Amino acid sequence: MTHIDPVTLTVIQSGLHQVCNEMDLAHCRAAFSPIISESQDRSNGIYHRDSGELIAQGELGLPIFVGTMQFSTQAVIALAKDIAPGDIFMVNDPYLGGTHLMDVRFVKPYFYRGKLYAWLANTGHWPDMGGMVPGGFSAHATEIEQEGLRLPPVKLYKKGELDPEILSILMSNIRISEQRIGDIKAQAAALAIGERRLTQLLDRYGLDTVDAAVEELKRQASVQTRAVIAAIPDGEYHGQAFLDSDGVQDQPLKVSVRIRKEGELMHFDLSESSPPCAGPMNSVIATTRSSVYLAIKHVFPELPINAGLFEPLRIEDPEGTFLYAKYPRPVSGCAAEVSQRIAEAVFDALQKAIPHRLFAAPAGTTANLAIGGDDPMHGRSYVMYVISGGGYGGHPGGDGLTNGCSTIGISKAAPVEVQEQLYPVLFERYAIHEGSGGLGEFRGGMGIHYRIRLRAGSARASMVMDHGKFGPPGAAGGKDGGRTRVTVYRDGTAYVPAHVSKDQGIVMQAGDVIEVYTPGGGGYGDPELRSPLARENDIRQGYYPD
């Protein structure tokens, strides 16, 4: 322990988290896109001035960004030159510590009393970055250029001024560009809030005290992580999970992980996973690593979030697999879908080591659906992005949650009323996906079932989802959860995507309907051991047919 007393240390820790939380709230409140303002697909954090390591991220940030934003900040630090107060770098290159192209990162050097003290960064999911189809989820893409505009770290703001030339290049290459200025200014405003709040914290406690607290918090996070690892029996544990397909070749992709636990360290070997794929389900290494981090955080939620959490987790680079994507491999499905299969494989492996801490697999898909077209009712173009919840897995203490957010984040579906107000659509149904919870002593939670009718104009629909061929696995004898189903009804004819959960550019006219069922969670334990009272309640609530 350093010279900092525990009370001061705890106050500074909470203060750093509060800075990030306020950045998150400002980001949401100022953003134009419902995917940010309503669904909260964004995150903000504070990073070390030299190493770029994570210092703090708020409770409102997406878990998948815990690792990736550290890596992208480090990429900016490596390339940044002649930085000054007010500069803001913009980057969305997946190969430079990113995810997919729609996750746009802003990174800002923070100066305190004239000296660089830290970096502030945030990520916002933009509804479009150009590419083959509205929304960026190109299920059939075979190279990154088909997915949209890729930006290395560039100074979008120079000494506080928005660069008009870079902005014009950006706006000329994306759809509904006139709305993006709101999202740009929202991200910049969130970073400005972070500057003010971090300055107040430093003014109150001083540089030396805050610096010492940051180092101590990192040390403690490493110690806590090592302690929970030490309680796991030594040995090697294998887990796996499968994706439906890559969107191009109709064959499953395997995520295979071998976890070797030795003392206070965990080693992760993903080298037995499938080779690089033709379609957009490749994962960049930053997302692959972050997926392992968030899986461990799910199993041990008590662990604090900073760079110390990562230190005892040793992940070998899975070169030669689809989990180590290199240019020009397409990656639009990596953050939203592949990441969840990686986490699922880690859960599967640890089920053998610490079954009392584990649970059956959750829905494991963000169920990405993008509909883009022209709205004759308002005389404008639009891109509507829909994400959906699903069931959580049953666990030793009870049933899984129904309609929970995805494994990788806290994002939630935007309110139906908001989407109907902004876009020419009508939600005809938004209900529980009955029967989708895997049976077990403790059943899985239910997914959802919705129908969207296009009210006017024409549009194109694209989706990158998963668990359409393989339901979320049960655990300890429990049954698998229900699967993803997508059907488009056009002129009275039902169209089902060949890859079940992935397709792009489906032409829709006014009156056409798209219907989606999301997965339920896997069941936990032998279904025969479920209590009669619980069975009766399931039927009474309408979760399962009689």
Buried (B, 14 or more C-beta within 10 A) or exposed (E): EEEBEEEBBEBBBEBBBBBBBBBBBBBBEBBBBBBBBBBBBBBBBBBBBEEBBBBBBBEBBBBBBBBBBBBBBBBBBEEBEEBEEBBBBBBBBBBBBBBBBBBBBBBBBBBBEEEEBBBBBBBBBBBBBBBBBBBBBBBBBBEBBBBBBBBBBBBBBBEEEBBEEBBEEBEEBBBBBEBBBBBBBBBBBBBBBBBEBBBEBBEEBEEEBBBBBBBBBBBBBBEBBBEBBEEBEEEBBBBBBBBBBBBBEBEEBBBBBBBBBEEBBBBBBBBBBBEBBBBBBBBBBBBBBBBBBBBBBBBBEEBBBBBBBBBBBBBEEBEEBBBBBEEBBBBBBBBBBBBBBBBBBBBBBBBBBBEEBBBBBBBBBBBBBBBBBBBEEEEEBBBBBBBBBBBBBBBBEEBBBBBBBBBBBBBBBBEBEBBBEBBBBBBEEBEBBBBBBBBBBBBBBBBBBBBBBBBBBEBBBBBBBBBBBBBBBBBBBBBBBBBBBBBBBBEEEEBEBEBBBBBBBBEBEEEBBBBBBBBBBBBBBBBEEBEEEEBEEBEEEEBBEE
